[in-house]
Structures are given as structure tokens and as C-alpha cells.
Amino acid sequence: MSINKVIITGNLTRDPELRATGSGMSVLKLGVAVNDRRKNQSTGEWEEVPNYVDVTVFGNRAEPLSRFLSKGSRVAIEGRLRWSQWETPQGEKRNKLEVVADEVEFMSSREGNAGGSYTPPADAPTPDLDGEEIPF
């Protein structure tokens, strides 16, 4: 048995990108900066080091989230890891590890106040996109 569950908190590094698949399913792409603390071996001081995480939201929850989130928004995201690989038109192999979000909680609003959360409706399962191209 394996467990694939991720919880991250951080700030959006860019405005969300809302797109749609050929079948019309909404797909929202987010970039989240998550800080990590590490001790600098040279100075002995603790430093904040950012990790940049790609997050994808599928289906009914993508469009509402795109209206409420913007660059700098603080969010908490619960989801699972997904690894994908592809080949560029130039023949280069690429791969990435991203988080597919199941729940997104607003930790700040556009005005900087405490936010709320958005949990998808029970009838909005995350789709299986094997074989379907996402146009970005």
C-alpha cells in the first residue's frame, strides 16, 4: 500500500492560468512558493529558501478559484503528487512533478484579510486524463 498525499502552504508566484481541454474541462495552473529553512554552512545562520511548486486544479472548481486568486495570494493546498513526462517538438524529453489539488484554502483575500476555503462539490471528481492533451 502507498499513500500519496501532500499539504503545502505558500504564496502564488503568478496569476492563475485558466484554460480548457479539447472536451471543455476547465484546468487551472498555479505556481506556489513554499519556504524551507536551511542552515547556511558558511555563516551558520538559518535562511529561508523558496521551493517552487506547480499545482493543477481540474474541473468545476477551477473557474471559481481563478476569480478569487491572484499573484501573492496566500493559500493552503491539499492534494496528491503526479509525475508526467513528454517530448518537445525538438525531441527533448521533459518531466515534472506537480501537485493535483483536491482542496484549496484561501489564507488571505485580495485585500490581505483572512480568507476562506473552497472544497469541490462531491459530484466533481478529478478526471483521469490519460491520452488527452492539455493545450499548454
C-alpha positions in Angstrom: 0.0 0.0 0.0 1.2 3.5 -0.7 0.0 6.9 0.4 0.1 9.9 -2.0 -1.0 13.0 0.0 0.6 16.5 0.0 -0.3 19.6 2.1 1.5 22.8 1.3 1.1 26.4 2.3 2.6 29.3 0.4 2.1 32.3 -1.9 1.2 32.3 -5.5 4.1 33.2 -7.7 2.0 34.4 -10.6 -1.7 34.9 -11.5 -3.6 31.7 -12.1 -3.8 30.5 -15.7 -7.3 29.1 -16.6 -7.5 27.0 -19.7 -9.8 24.2 -21.1 -9.1 20.8 -22.6 -10.5 20.0 -26.0 -13.5 18.4 -24.3 -14.2 21.7 -22.4 -13.0 20.7 -19.0 -11.5 23.6 -17.0 -7.9 23.4 -15.9 -6.3 25.9 -13.6 -2.5 26.2 -13.3 -0.9 27.7 -10.2 2.6 28.4 -9.1 3.2 28.3 -5.3 6.4 29.4 -3.4 6.8 27.3 -0.3 9.7 28.3 2.0 12.1 25.9 3.7 14.5 26.7 6.4 18.1 25.6 6.0 21.3 26.4 7.9 23.9 28.1 5.8 27.1 26.0 6.2 29.3 29.1 5.6 27.7 31.5 8.1 26.0 29.2 10.5 22.8 31.3 10.1 19.3 29.9 9.3 18.0 31.1 5.9 14.6 30.9 4.2 14.9 29.1 0.9 12.0 29.0 -1.5 10.8 25.9 -3.3 8.6 26.5 -6.3 5.7 24.0 -6.8 3.4 23.7 -9.8 -0.2 23.0 -8.8 -3.1 22.0 -11.1 -6.8 22.2 -10.3 -9.3 20.3 -12.6 -13.0 20.6 -13.3 -15.8 22.5 -11.6 -13.5 24.1 -9.0 -11.0 25.7 -11.5 -13.1 28.6 -12.7 -14.3 29.9 -9.3 -10.8 29.7 -7.9 -9.4 31.7 -10.8 -11.7 34.6 -9.9 -10.5 34.8 -6.3 -6.8 34.1 -6.5 -4.0 36.3 -7.8 -0.2 36.7 -7.6 0.8 36.9 -4.0 -2.3 35.2 -2.6 -1.5 33.0 0.4 -3.0 29.5 0.1 -3.1 26.1 1.7 -3.4 23.3 -0.8 -4.2 19.6 -0.1 -3.7 17.1 -2.9 -1.5 14.4 -4.4 1.7 14.2 -6.4 1.6 13.4 -10.1 4.6 12.9 -12.3 4.4 13.4 -16.0 6.8 13.2 -18.9 6.6 14.3 -22.5 8.7 15.0 -25.5 9.1 18.5 -27.0 8.7 19.1 -30.8 12.5 19.3 -30.9 12.7 15.8 -29.5 13.9 16.7 -26.0 12.5 14.6 -23.1 10.9 16.6 -20.3 9.3 15.6 -17.0 7.9 17.3 -13.9 6.4 16.5 -10.5 3.3 18.6 -9.7 0.5 18.7 -7.1 -3.0 17.9 -8.3 -5.2 19.8 -5.8 -8.2 18.3 -4.1 -8.8 21.3 -1.8 -7.6 24.9 -1.8 -7.9 27.1 1.2 -7.6 30.9 1.0 -5.3 32.1 3.7 -5.6 35.7 2.6 -8.0 37.6 0.4 -7.1 40.2 -2.3 -7.2 42.8 0.5 -5.0 40.8 2.7 -7.6 39.7 5.2 -8.2 36.2 6.4 -9.9 34.1 3.7 -12.0 31.0 3.4 -11.8 27.7 1.7 -13.2 26.1 -1.4 -13.9 22.4 -1.4 -15.2 21.0 -4.6 -18.7 19.5 -4.7 -19.0 15.8 -4.1 -20.0 15.2 -7.7 -16.8 16.8 -9.1 -14.2 14.0 -9.1 -10.7 14.7 -10.5 -10.7 13.4 -14.1 -8.3 10.8 -15.5 -6.7 12.5 -18.4 -4.7 9.6 -19.8 -4.3 10.2 -23.5 -6.0 13.6 -23.5 -3.8 16.6 -24.4 -3.9 19.7 -22.2 -3.3 22.7 -24.5 -0.5 24.2 -22.5 
